[in-house]
Amino acid sequence: MTRYGFNIRTRTGQRVDNICIMAANQADAERRLRQMYHHCEIIHCQTEAVTLRNDPLDLEGVIGIISNEPATLPSVARSRLRNKSSTH
């Protein structure tokens, strides 16, 4: 898959920058662009190869990214339960 970034001028003359469209080829990306912006003029097009993710999201990995440290979910849960004060 490739990410195409377009800078265009609409049919009314308004400039629109950085419209990103994922497509298999440039012709397909331009077709999709023209479905949204009829009769637009493409000023510039840049391409960027994108690798597709095949692995599922890992909850512990996401927690590690958010907390900026390695996450061990069971130990976090145990420590929270251990330190929880009862309010009954």
N, CA, C and O atoms as a CHARMM CRD file, in Angstrom:
* protein
*
  352
    1    1 MET  N      0.83900  -1.18100   0.00000 PROA 1      0.00000
    2    1 MET  CA     0.00000   0.00000   0.00000 PROA 1      0.00000
    3    1 MET  C      0.88200   1.24200   0.00000 PROA 1      0.00000
    4    1 MET  O      1.98700   1.23500   0.54300 PROA 1      0.00000
    5    2 THR  N      0.39000   2.28300  -0.60200 PROA 2      0.00000
    6    2 THR  CA     1.12600   3.53600  -0.69100 PROA 2      0.00000
    7    2 THR  C      0.23100   4.67400  -0.21800 PROA 2      0.00000
    8    2 THR  O     -0.96800   4.69400  -0.49600 PROA 2      0.00000
    9    3 ARG  N      0.82500   5.61100   0.49500 PROA 3      0.00000
   10    3 ARG  CA     0.09900   6.80600   0.93000 PROA 3      0.00000
   11    3 ARG  C      0.45800   7.92000  -0.04600 PROA 3      0.00000
   12    3 ARG  O      1.63000   8.23600  -0.25000 PROA 3      0.00000
   13    4 TYR  N     -0.56100   8.50000  -0.63700 PROA 4      0.00000
   14    4 TYR  CA    -0.38000   9.60200  -1.57900 PROA 4      0.00000
   15    4 TYR  C     -0.82400  10.89500  -0.90400 PROA 4      0.00000
   16    4 TYR  O     -1.93000  10.97500  -0.36800 PROA 4      0.00000
   17    5 GLY  N      0.03300  11.89500  -0.93300 PROA 5      0.00000
   18    5 GLY  CA    -0.29500  13.20300  -0.37200 PROA 5      0.00000
   19    5 GLY  C     -0.46300  14.20100  -1.49700 PROA 5      0.00000
   20    5 GLY  O      0.45400  14.42100  -2.28800 PROA 5      0.00000
   21    6 PHE  N     -1.63700  14.80400  -1.56700 PROA 6      0.00000
   22    6 PHE  CA    -1.95000  15.72300  -2.66300 PROA 6      0.00000
   23    6 PHE  C     -2.07900  17.15400  -2.16100 PROA 6      0.00000
   24    6 PHE  O     -2.61500  17.40300  -1.08100 PROA 6      0.00000
   25    7 ASN  N     -1.58400  18.08200  -2.95700 PROA 7      0.00000
   26    7 ASN  CA    -1.88500  19.50500  -2.82700 PROA 7      0.00000
   27    7 ASN  C     -2.68600  19.84600  -4.07500 PROA 7      0.00000
   28    7 ASN  O     -2.24600  19.58600  -5.19500 PROA 7      0.00000
   29    8 ILE  N     -3.86500  20.42900  -3.87800 PROA 8      0.00000
   30    8 ILE  CA    -4.74700  20.67800  -5.02200 PROA 8      0.00000
   31    8 ILE  C     -5.27000  22.10700  -5.01000 PROA 8      0.00000
   32    8 ILE  O     -5.15000  22.83500  -4.02500 PROA 8      0.00000
   33    9 ARG  N     -5.85300  22.48000  -6.14300 PROA 9      0.00000
   34    9 ARG  CA    -6.61200  23.71700  -6.25000 PROA 9      0.00000
   35    9 ARG  C     -8.01700  23.29100  -6.66800 PROA 9      0.00000
   36    9 ARG  O     -8.19200  22.62000  -7.68600 PROA 9      0.00000
   37   10 THR  N     -9.01300  23.68300  -5.88100 PROA 10     0.00000
   38   10 THR  CA   -10.38700  23.30000  -6.18200 PROA 10     0.00000
   39   10 THR  C    -10.89300  24.06700  -7.39500 PROA 10     0.00000
   40   10 THR  O    -10.23700  24.98900  -7.87900 PROA 10     0.00000
   41   11 ARG  N    -12.06200  23.67500  -7.87900 PROA 11     0.00000
   42   11 ARG  CA   -12.61600  24.34600  -9.06400 PROA 11     0.00000
   43   11 ARG  C    -12.95900  25.80500  -8.79400 PROA 11     0.00000
   44   11 ARG  O    -13.10400  26.59400  -9.72800 PROA 11     0.00000
   45   12 THR  N    -13.09100  26.17400  -7.49400 PROA 12     0.00000
   46   12 THR  CA   -13.35700  27.58100  -7.15200 PROA 12     0.00000
   47   12 THR  C    -12.07900  28.35800  -6.89300 PROA 12     0.00000
   48   12 THR  O    -12.13600  29.55600  -6.61300 PROA 12     0.00000
   49   13 GLY  N    -10.90100  27.69100  -6.98200 PROA 13     0.00000
   50   13 GLY  CA    -9.62800  28.37300  -6.81900 PROA 13     0.00000
   51   13 GLY  C     -9.00800  28.26100  -5.43900 PROA 13     0.00000
   52   13 GLY  O     -7.90600  28.75900  -5.20900 PROA 13     0.00000
   53   14 GLN  N     -9.71200  27.60400  -4.51100 PROA 14     0.00000
   54   14 GLN  CA    -9.18700  27.44000  -3.14800 PROA 14     0.00000
   55   14 GLN  C     -8.08700  26.38500  -3.14400 PROA 14     0.00000
   56   14 GLN  O     -8.24300  25.32300  -3.74600 PROA 14     0.00000
   57   15 ARG  N     -6.98100  26.67200  -2.47100 PROA 15     0.00000
   58   15 ARG  CA    -5.88300  25.70700  -2.37200 PROA 15     0.00000
   59   15 ARG  C     -6.10000  24.82800  -1.14200 PROA 15     0.00000
   60   15 ARG  O     -6.39800  25.33000  -0.05800 PROA 15     0.00000
   61   16 VAL  N     -5.95000  23.52000  -1.31400 PROA 16     0.00000
   62   16 VAL  CA    -6.07400  22.55700  -0.22100 PROA 16     0.00000
   63   16 VAL  C     -4.80200  21.72700  -0.21100 PROA 16     0.00000
   64   16 VAL  O     -4.43900  21.12400  -1.22100 PROA 16     0.00000
   65   17 ASP  N     -4.12500  21.69600   0.93200 PROA 17     0.00000
   66   17 ASP  CA    -2.85400  20.98600   1.06000 PROA 17     0.00000
   67   17 ASP  C     -3.00600  19.73700   1.91600 PROA 17     0.00000
   68   17 ASP  O     -3.88100  19.64100   2.77600 PROA 17     0.00000
   69   18 ASN  N     -2.12100  18.78500   1.64800 PROA 18     0.00000
   70   18 ASN  CA    -1.94400  17.59200   2.46600 PROA 18     0.00000
   71   18 ASN  C     -3.19800  16.73800   2.58000 PROA 18     0.00000
   72   18 ASN  O     -3.62800  16.41100   3.68600 PROA 18     0.00000
   73   19 ILE  N     -3.77800  16.37900   1.45900 PROA 19     0.00000
   74   19 ILE  CA    -4.87700  15.42400   1.43400 PROA 19     0.00000
   75   19 ILE  C     -4.24000  14.04900   1.27300 PROA 19     0.00000
   76   19 ILE  O     -3.63400  13.76700   0.23900 PROA 19     0.00000
   77   20 CYS  N     -4.36900  13.19800   2.27500 PROA 20     0.00000
   78   20 CYS  CA    -3.72800  11.87800   2.25500 PROA 20     0.00000
   79   20 CYS  C     -4.73200  10.81100   1.86000 PROA 20     0.00000
   80   20 CYS  O     -5.82800  10.73300   2.41500 PROA 20     0.00000
   81   21 ILE  N     -4.34600   9.99500   0.89700 PROA 21     0.00000
   82   21 ILE  CA    -5.18800   8.90500   0.42200 PROA 21     0.00000
   83   21 ILE  C     -4.33300   7.65400   0.32400 PROA 21     0.00000
   84   21 ILE  O     -3.26400   7.67400  -0.28600 PROA 21     0.00000
   85   22 MET  N     -4.80000   6.56200   0.92400 PROA 22     0.00000
   86   22 MET  CA    -4.12100   5.26900   0.82100 PROA 22     0.00000
   87   22 MET  C     -4.69000   4.54300  -0.39800 PROA 22     0.00000
   88   22 MET  O     -5.90600   4.42100  -0.54800 PROA 22     0.00000
   89   23 ALA  N     -3.80200   4.06600  -1.25900 PROA 23     0.00000
   90   23 ALA  CA    -4.25300   3.36700  -2.46000 PROA 23     0.00000
   91   23 ALA  C     -3.14700   2.45400  -2.96500 PROA 23     0.00000
   92   23 ALA  O     -1.98700   2.57600  -2.56900 PROA 23     0.00000
   93   24 ALA  N     -3.52700   1.53900  -3.84300 PROA 24     0.00000
   94   24 ALA  CA    -2.56900   0.60100  -4.41400 PROA 24     0.00000
   95   24 ALA  C     -1.69700   1.26800  -5.47300 PROA 24     0.00000
   96   24 ALA  O     -0.53100   0.91100  -5.64100 PROA 24     0.00000
   97   25 ASN  N     -2.27700   2.25200  -6.19500 PROA 25     0.00000
   98   25 ASN  CA    -1.50200   2.95900  -7.21500 PROA 25     0.00000
   99   25 ASN  C     -1.99300   4.40100  -7.32900 PROA 25     0.00000
  100   25 ASN  O     -3.02700   4.75600  -6.76400 PROA 25     0.00000
  101   26 GLN  N     -1.25300   5.22100  -8.05700 PROA 26     0.00000
  102   26 GLN  CA    -1.56800   6.64800  -8.13800 PROA 26     0.00000
  103   26 GLN  C     -2.87100   6.90300  -8.88000 PROA 26     0.00000
  104   26 GLN  O     -3.60700   7.82800  -8.53500 PROA 26     0.00000
  105   27 ALA  N     -3.16400   6.10500  -9.88300 PROA 27     0.00000
  106   27 ALA  CA    -4.41000   6.30000 -10.63000 PROA 27     0.00000
  107   27 ALA  C     -5.62100   6.09600  -9.72600 PROA 27     0.00000
  108   27 ALA  O     -6.59500   6.84400  -9.81200 PROA 27     0.00000
  109   28 ASP  N     -5.56300   5.08800  -8.86200 PROA 28     0.00000
  110   28 ASP  CA    -6.65400   4.82900  -7.92500 PROA 28     0.00000
  111   28 ASP  C     -6.77300   5.96700  -6.91100 PROA 28     0.00000
  112   28 ASP  O     -7.88000   6.38100  -6.56800 PROA 28     0.00000
  113   29 ALA  N     -5.64100   6.47000  -6.43500 PROA 29     0.00000
  114   29 ALA  CA    -5.65400   7.58500  -5.48500 PROA 29     0.00000
  115   29 ALA  C     -6.24800   8.84100  -6.13000 PROA 29     0.00000
  116   29 ALA  O     -7.03300   9.54900  -5.50000 PROA 29     0.00000
  117   30 GLU  N     -5.88200   9.11300  -7.36600 PROA 30     0.00000
  118   30 GLU  CA    -6.42500  10.28300  -8.06200 PROA 30     0.00000
  119   30 GLU  C     -7.91800  10.12400  -8.31500 PROA 30     0.00000
  120   30 GLU  O     -8.66500  11.09800  -8.22900 PROA 30     0.00000
  121   31 ARG  N     -8.36100   8.91000  -8.62600 PROA 31     0.00000
  122   31 ARG  CA    -9.79300   8.65900  -8.83300 PROA 31     0.00000
  123   31 ARG  C    -10.56900   8.96800  -7.55800 PROA 31     0.00000
  124   31 ARG  O    -11.61300   9.62000  -7.60000 PROA 31     0.00000
  125   32 ARG  N    -10.05000   8.49100  -6.41300 PROA 32     0.00000
  126   32 ARG  CA   -10.70700   8.76200  -5.12700 PROA 32     0.00000
  127   32 ARG  C    -10.69500  10.25900  -4.80400 PROA 32     0.00000
  128   32 ARG  O    -11.67500  10.80100  -4.29200 PROA 32     0.00000
  129   33 LEU  N     -9.58200  10.91400  -5.10900 PROA 33     0.00000
  130   33 LEU  CA    -9.47800  12.35100  -4.86400 PROA 33     0.00000
  131   33 LEU  C    -10.53000  13.10800  -5.67000 PROA 33     0.00000
  132   33 LEU  O    -11.18200  14.01400  -5.15100 PROA 33     0.00000
  133   34 ARG  N    -10.69200  12.73700  -6.93400 PROA 34     0.00000
  134   34 ARG  CA   -11.63800  13.44100  -7.80200 PROA 34     0.00000
  135   34 ARG  C    -13.09300  13.12500  -7.45800 PROA 34     0.00000
  136   34 ARG  O    -13.99600  13.85500  -7.86500 PROA 34     0.00000
  137   35 GLN  N    -13.32900  12.03900  -6.70900 PROA 35     0.00000
  138   35 GLN  CA   -14.68500  11.78800  -6.21200 PROA 35     0.00000
  139   35 GLN  C    -15.05400  12.80900  -5.13800 PROA 35     0.00000
  140   35 GLN  O    -16.21500  13.19600  -5.00900 PROA 35     0.00000
  141   36 MET  N    -14.05000  13.24100  -4.36900 PROA 36     0.00000
  142   36 MET  CA   -14.30000  14.22500  -3.30900 PROA 36     0.00000
  143   36 MET  C    -14.22000  15.65300  -3.82600 PROA 36     0.00000
  144   36 MET  O    -14.99700  16.51200  -3.40900 PROA 36     0.00000
  145   37 TYR  N    -13.28300  15.91200  -4.73400 PROA 37     0.00000
  146   37 TYR  CA   -13.05400  17.25900  -5.26400 PROA 37     0.00000
  147   37 TYR  C    -13.21200  17.21400  -6.78500 PROA 37     0.00000
  148   37 TYR  O    -12.24600  16.99200  -7.51400 PROA 37     0.00000
  149   38 HSD  N    -14.43900  17.42700  -7.25000 PROA 38     0.00000
  150   38 HSD  CA   -14.72400  17.39000  -8.68400 PROA 38     0.00000
  151   38 HSD  C    -13.99600  18.52600  -9.39900 PROA 38     0.00000
  152   38 HSD  O    -13.97900  19.66000  -8.92100 PROA 38     0.00000
  153   39 HSD  N    -13.40700  18.21900 -10.52800 PROA 39     0.00000
  154   39 HSD  CA   -12.73600  19.19900 -11.39400 PROA 39     0.00000
  155   39 HSD  C    -11.60700  19.95000 -10.68900 PROA 39     0.00000
  156   39 HSD  O    -11.37300  21.12600 -10.96500 PROA 39     0.00000
  157   40 CYS  N    -10.90500  19.26600  -9.77600 PROA 40     0.00000
  158   40 CYS  CA    -9.78300  19.92100  -9.09700 PROA 40     0.00000
  159   40 CYS  C     -8.52500  19.82400  -9.96100 PROA 40     0.00000
  160   40 CYS  O     -8.42700  18.98900 -10.86000 PROA 40     0.00000
  161   41 GLU  N     -7.58300  20.69000  -9.66500 PROA 41     0.00000
  162   41 GLU  CA    -6.28200  20.67100 -10.33300 PROA 41     0.00000
  163   41 GLU  C     -5.25300  20.17200  -9.32300 PROA 41     0.00000
  164   41 GLU  O     -5.10700  20.74800  -8.24500 PROA 41     0.00000
  165   42 ILE  N     -4.53900  19.10000  -9.67200 PROA 42     0.00000
  166   42 ILE  CA    -3.51500  18.56500  -8.78500 PROA 42     0.00000
  167   42 ILE  C     -2.25100  19.39300  -8.96700 PROA 42     0.00000
  168   42 ILE  O     -1.67000  19.42700 -10.05200 PROA 42     0.00000
  169   43 ILE  N     -1.83200  20.05900  -7.89800 PROA 43     0.00000
  170   43 ILE  CA    -0.63700  20.90100  -7.93600 PROA 43     0.00000
  171   43 ILE  C      0.60600  20.06900  -7.65900 PROA 43     0.00000
  172   43 ILE  O      1.63000  20.22800  -8.32400 PROA 43     0.00000
  173   44 HSD  N      0.51100  19.18400  -6.67700 PROA 44     0.00000
  174   44 HSD  CA     1.67000  18.37400  -6.28200 PROA 44     0.00000
  175   44 HSD  C      1.17800  17.05500  -5.70400 PROA 44     0.00000
  176   44 HSD  O      0.14200  17.00100  -5.04300 PROA 44     0.00000
  177   45 CYS  N      1.93400  15.99500  -5.96200 PROA 45     0.00000
  178   45 CYS  CA     1.63400  14.68500  -5.39300 PROA 45     0.00000
  179   45 CYS  C      2.92600  14.07500  -4.87900 PROA 45     0.00000
  180   45 CYS  O      3.92000  14.01200  -5.60300 PROA 45     0.00000
  181   46 GLN  N      2.91200  13.62800  -3.63600 PROA 46     0.00000
  182   46 GLN  CA     4.07600  12.92400  -3.09500 PROA 46     0.00000
  183   46 GLN  C      3.62300  11.55800  -2.60500 PROA 46     0.00000
  184   46 GLN  O      2.47500  11.37900  -2.19700 PROA 46     0.00000
  185   47 THR  N      4.53600  10.59700  -2.65000 PROA 47     0.00000
  186   47 THR  CA     4.20100   9.23400  -2.25800 PROA 47     0.00000
  187   47 THR  C      5.06500   8.79600  -1.09000 PROA 47     0.00000
  188   47 THR  O      6.19500   9.25100  -0.91200 PROA 47     0.00000
  189   48 GLU  N      4.49300   7.89600  -0.30200 PROA 48     0.00000
  190   48 GLU  CA     5.21000   7.32600   0.83100 PROA 48     0.00000
  191   48 GLU  C      4.75800   5.88100   0.98400 PROA 48     0.00000
  192   48 GLU  O      3.56600   5.60900   1.12500 PROA 48     0.00000
  193   49 ALA  N      5.70900   4.95800   0.95700 PROA 49     0.00000
  194   49 ALA  CA     5.37900   3.54800   1.14000 PROA 49     0.00000
  195   49 ALA  C      4.98000   3.31500   2.59000 PROA 49     0.00000
  196   49 ALA  O      5.60100   3.84300   3.51100 PROA 49     0.00000
  197   50 VAL  N      3.93700   2.51800   2.77800 PROA 50     0.00000
  198   50 VAL  CA     3.43000   2.23900   4.11900 PROA 50     0.00000
  199   50 VAL  C      3.39900   0.73300   4.31100 PROA 50     0.00000
  200   50 VAL  O      2.89400  -0.00200   3.46200 PROA 50     0.00000
  201   51 THR  N      3.94000   0.28200   5.42500 PROA 51     0.00000
  202   51 THR  CA     3.87900  -1.14400   5.73500 PROA 51     0.00000
  203   51 THR  C      2.61000  -1.41300   6.52000 PROA 51     0.00000
  204   51 THR  O      2.27100  -0.68000   7.45000 PROA 51     0.00000
  205   52 LEU  N      1.91800  -2.46500   6.14000 PROA 52     0.00000
  206   52 LEU  CA     0.68500  -2.82900   6.82200 PROA 52     0.00000
  207   52 LEU  C      0.99800  -3.67700   8.03700 PROA 52     0.00000
  208   52 LEU  O      1.91000  -4.50300   8.01300 PROA 52     0.00000
  209   53 ARG  N      0.24000  -3.47100   9.09700 PROA 53     0.00000
  210   53 ARG  CA     0.42000  -4.25300  10.32200 PROA 53     0.00000
  211   53 ARG  C     -0.39400  -5.53400  10.21800 PROA 53     0.00000
  212   53 ARG  O     -1.59100  -5.49800   9.93300 PROA 53     0.00000
  213   54 ASN  N      0.25100  -6.64900  10.44700 PROA 54     0.00000
  214   54 ASN  CA    -0.44600  -7.92700  10.44600 PROA 54     0.00000
  215   54 ASN  C     -0.63100  -8.46800  11.85000 PROA 54     0.00000
  216   54 ASN  O     -1.45700  -9.35300  12.07300 PROA 54     0.00000
  217   55 ASP  N      0.13900  -7.93900  12.80500 PROA 55     0.00000
  218   55 ASP  CA     0.04800  -8.43700  14.16900 PROA 55     0.00000
  219   55 ASP  C     -1.07100  -7.70900  14.91000 PROA 55     0.00000
  220   55 ASP  O     -1.27800  -6.51200  14.70700 PROA 55     0.00000
  221   56 PRO  N     -1.79300  -8.43100  15.76900 PROA 56     0.00000
  222   56 PRO  CA    -2.85300  -7.77500  16.53400 PROA 56     0.00000
  223   56 PRO  C     -2.26300  -6.85000  17.59500 PROA 56     0.00000
  224   56 PRO  O     -1.10200  -6.99300  17.97700 PROA 56     0.00000
  225   57 LEU  N     -3.05500  -5.92000  18.05700 PROA 57     0.00000
  226   57 LEU  CA    -2.61300  -4.99400  19.08800 PROA 57     0.00000
  227   57 LEU  C     -2.42700  -5.73500  20.40100 PROA 57     0.00000
  228   57 LEU  O     -3.27100  -6.54800  20.77700 PROA 57     0.00000
  229   58 ASP  N     -1.35600  -5.47000  21.08700 PROA 58     0.00000
  230   58 ASP  CA    -1.04300  -6.10300  22.35800 PROA 58     0.00000
  231   58 ASP  C     -1.37500  -5.11900  23.47100 PROA 58     0.00000
  232   58 ASP  O     -0.78700  -4.03900  23.53800 PROA 58     0.00000
  233   59 LEU  N     -2.31900  -5.48200  24.35100 PROA 59     0.00000
  234   59 LEU  CA    -2.76400  -4.58000  25.40400 PROA 59     0.00000
  235   59 LEU  C     -1.62100  -4.17800  26.32200 PROA 59     0.00000
  236   59 LEU  O     -1.49600  -3.00600  26.67600 PROA 59     0.00000
  237   60 GLU  N     -0.79400  -5.12400  26.70700 PROA 60     0.00000
  238   60 GLU  CA     0.32600  -4.80300  27.59300 PROA 60     0.00000
  239   60 GLU  C      1.33100  -3.89000  26.89600 PROA 60     0.00000
  240   60 GLU  O      1.92100  -3.01500  27.53000 PROA 60     0.00000
  241   61 GLY  N      1.52400  -4.08900  25.61300 PROA 61     0.00000
  242   61 GLY  CA     2.42100  -3.21600  24.86300 PROA 61     0.00000
  243   61 GLY  C      1.90600  -1.78900  24.79600 PROA 61     0.00000
  244   61 GLY  O      2.67500  -0.83600  24.91700 PROA 61     0.00000
  245   62 VAL  N      0.59000  -1.64600  24.60200 PROA 62     0.00000
  246   62 VAL  CA    -0.01300  -0.31300  24.56100 PROA 62     0.00000
  247   62 VAL  C      0.12600   0.36900  25.92000 PROA 62     0.00000
  248   62 VAL  O      0.44200   1.55600  25.99100 PROA 62     0.00000
  249   63 ILE  N     -0.10900  -0.37900  26.99500 PROA 63     0.00000
  250   63 ILE  CA     0.04700   0.18500  28.34200 PROA 63     0.00000
  251   63 ILE  C      1.49300   0.60500  28.56000 PROA 63     0.00000
  252   63 ILE  O      1.75300   1.65000  29.15600 PROA 63     0.00000
  253   64 GLY  N      2.43000  -0.19500  28.08400 PROA 64     0.00000
  254   64 GLY  CA     3.83900   0.15200  28.20700 PROA 64     0.00000
  255   64 GLY  C      4.19300   1.41400  27.45400 PROA 64     0.00000
  256   64 GLY  O      4.99400   2.22100  27.92600 PROA 64     0.00000
  257   65 ILE  N      3.60200   1.59000  26.28300 PROA 65     0.00000
  258   65 ILE  CA     3.84900   2.80100  25.50100 PROA 65     0.00000
  259   65 ILE  C      3.29500   4.02300  26.22900 PROA 65     0.00000
  260   65 ILE  O      3.95000   5.06200  26.30600 PROA 65     0.00000
  261   66 ILE  N      2.08100   3.88600  26.76300 PROA 66     0.00000
  262   66 ILE  CA     1.45000   5.01100  27.45200 PROA 66     0.00000
  263   66 ILE  C      2.21700   5.38500  28.71200 PROA 66     0.00000
  264   66 ILE  O      2.45000   6.56500  28.97400 PROA 66     0.00000
  265   67 SER  N      2.60700   4.38400  29.48800 PROA 67     0.00000
  266   67 SER  CA     3.27600   4.67300  30.76100 PROA 67     0.00000
  267   67 SER  C      4.78200   4.84500  30.59700 PROA 67     0.00000
  268   67 SER  O      5.47600   5.20400  31.54800 PROA 67     0.00000
  269   68 ASN  N      5.28600   4.58900  29.38600 PROA 68     0.00000
  270   68 ASN  CA     6.70800   4.73500  29.08000 PROA 68     0.00000
  271   68 ASN  C      7.58400   3.80400  29.91900 PROA 68     0.00000
  272   68 ASN  O      8.72500   4.13200  30.24300 PROA 68     0.00000
  273   69 GLU  N      7.04400   2.66400  30.25700 PROA 69     0.00000
  274   69 GLU  CA     7.80600   1.64800  30.97700 PROA 69     0.00000
  275   69 GLU  C      7.20900   0.29400  30.63300 PROA 69     0.00000
  276   69 GLU  O      6.06600   0.22300  30.18200 PROA 69     0.00000
  277   70 PRO  N      7.95800  -0.77700  30.83800 PROA 70     0.00000
  278   70 PRO  CA     7.41000  -2.09500  30.55000 PROA 70     0.00000
  279   70 PRO  C      6.20200  -2.36400  31.44200 PROA 70     0.00000
  280   70 PRO  O      6.24200  -2.12700  32.64900 PROA 70     0.00000
  281   71 ALA  N      5.15500  -2.85200  30.84600 PROA 71     0.00000
  282   71 ALA  CA     3.93200  -3.08500  31.61000 PROA 71     0.00000
  283   71 ALA  C      3.75400  -4.56000  31.90400 PROA 71     0.00000
  284   71 ALA  O      3.93400  -5.40300  31.02500 PROA 71     0.00000
  285   72 THR  N      3.40900  -4.86300  33.10600 PROA 72     0.00000
  286   72 THR  CA     2.99900  -6.20900  33.48500 PROA 72     0.00000
  287   72 THR  C      1.64500  -6.05100  34.13900 PROA 72     0.00000
  288   72 THR  O      1.55100  -5.73800  35.32600 PROA 72     0.00000
  289   73 LEU  N      0.61600  -6.26300  33.37800 PROA 73     0.00000
  290   73 LEU  CA    -0.74300  -6.00500  33.81200 PROA 73     0.00000
  291   73 LEU  C     -1.12400  -6.75300  35.08100 PROA 73     0.00000
  292   73 LEU  O     -1.70600  -6.13600  35.97300 PROA 73     0.00000
  293   74 PRO  N     -0.83300  -8.03900  35.21900 PROA 74     0.00000
  294   74 PRO  CA    -1.22500  -8.72200  36.45200 PROA 74     0.00000
  295   74 PRO  C     -0.57800  -8.12100  37.69700 PROA 74     0.00000
  296   74 PRO  O     -1.23900  -8.00000  38.72800 PROA 74     0.00000
  297   75 SER  N      0.69700  -7.74300  37.62700 PROA 75     0.00000
  298   75 SER  CA     1.34000  -7.17100  38.80900 PROA 75     0.00000
  299   75 SER  C      0.77400  -5.79900  39.13300 PROA 75     0.00000
  300   75 SER  O      0.67100  -5.43400  40.30400 PROA 75     0.00000
  301   76 VAL  N      0.40600  -5.03400  38.11400 PROA 76     0.00000
  302   76 VAL  CA    -0.21600  -3.73500  38.34900 PROA 76     0.00000
  303   76 VAL  C     -1.55500  -3.93300  39.04000 PROA 76     0.00000
  304   76 VAL  O     -1.87200  -3.23000  40.00000 PROA 76     0.00000
  305   77 ALA  N     -2.33500  -4.87700  38.56000 PROA 77     0.00000
  306   77 ALA  CA    -3.63600  -5.14300  39.17400 PROA 77     0.00000
  307   77 ALA  C     -3.47000  -5.63500  40.60600 PROA 77     0.00000
  308   77 ALA  O     -4.21400  -5.21500  41.49200 PROA 77     0.00000
  309   78 ARG  N     -2.50200  -6.52200  40.84400 PROA 78     0.00000
  310   78 ARG  CA    -2.27200  -7.02600  42.20900 PROA 78     0.00000
  311   78 ARG  C     -1.89000  -5.90100  43.14800 PROA 78     0.00000
  312   78 ARG  O     -2.40100  -5.83400  44.26600 PROA 78     0.00000
  313   79 SER  N     -0.99800  -5.01000  42.71900 PROA 79     0.00000
  314   79 SER  CA    -0.56800  -3.92900  43.60700 PROA 79     0.00000
  315   79 SER  C     -1.71200  -2.96900  43.89500 PROA 79     0.00000
  316   79 SER  O     -1.81200  -2.45000  45.00700 PROA 79     0.00000
  317   80 ARG  N     -2.56400  -2.72700  42.93100 PROA 80     0.00000
  318   80 ARG  CA    -3.71000  -1.84500  43.17700 PROA 80     0.00000
  319   80 ARG  C     -4.68800  -2.49100  44.14700 PROA 80     0.00000
  320   80 ARG  O     -5.22400  -1.82200  45.03000 PROA 80     0.00000
  321   81 LEU  N     -4.92000  -3.78200  43.98500 PROA 81     0.00000
  322   81 LEU  CA    -5.82400  -4.47000  44.90100 PROA 81     0.00000
  323   81 LEU  C     -5.22800  -4.54300  46.30100 PROA 81     0.00000
  324   81 LEU  O     -5.95000  -4.40400  47.28800 PROA 81     0.00000
  325   82 ARG  N     -3.93900  -4.75700  46.39300 PROA 82     0.00000
  326   82 ARG  CA    -3.26900  -4.87400  47.67700 PROA 82     0.00000
  327   82 ARG  C     -3.30800  -3.55000  48.43100 PROA 82     0.00000
  328   82 ARG  O     -3.48400  -3.53600  49.65000 PROA 82     0.00000
  329   83 ASN  N     -3.14700  -2.44000  47.71900 PROA 83     0.00000
  330   83 ASN  CA    -3.09300  -1.12600  48.35500 PROA 83     0.00000
  331   83 ASN  C     -4.45300  -0.45100  48.47300 PROA 83     0.00000
  332   83 ASN  O     -4.54900   0.67200  48.96600 PROA 83     0.00000
  333   84 LYS  N     -5.50000  -1.12800  48.02400 PROA 84     0.00000
  334   84 LYS  CA    -6.83200  -0.54300  48.06300 PROA 84     0.00000
  335   84 LYS  C     -7.34900  -0.55700  49.49900 PROA 84     0.00000
  336   84 LYS  O     -7.37700  -1.60200  50.15000 PROA 84     0.00000
  337   85 SER  N     -7.75100   0.59800  49.97700 PROA 85     0.00000
  338   85 SER  CA    -8.29900   0.65700  51.33700 PROA 85     0.00000
  339   85 SER  C     -9.79400   0.39300  51.27100 PROA 85     0.00000
  340   85 SER  O    -10.48000   0.87200  50.36800 PROA 85     0.00000
  341   86 SER  N    -10.28400  -0.35700  52.21700 PROA 86     0.00000
  342   86 SER  CA   -11.71300  -0.67400  52.21600 PROA 86     0.00000
  343   86 SER  C    -12.48500   0.49500  52.79700 PROA 86     0.00000
  344   86 SER  O    -12.06000   1.10500  53.77900 PROA 86     0.00000
  345   87 THR  N    -13.60600   0.80200  52.19700 PROA 87     0.00000
  346   87 THR  CA   -14.42900   1.92700  52.63800 PROA 87     0.00000
  347   87 THR  C    -15.76000   1.44300  53.18600 PROA 87     0.00000
  348   87 THR  O    -16.70000   2.23100  53.29400 PROA 87     0.00000
  349   88 HSD  N    -15.86200   0.16000  53.53700 PROA 88     0.00000
  350   88 HSD  CA   -17.13500  -0.38300  54.04400 PROA 88     0.00000
  351   88 HSD  C    -17.28800  -0.12800  55.50000 PROA 88     0.00000
  352   88 HSD  O    -18.29700  -0.51500  56.09100 PROA 88     0.00000
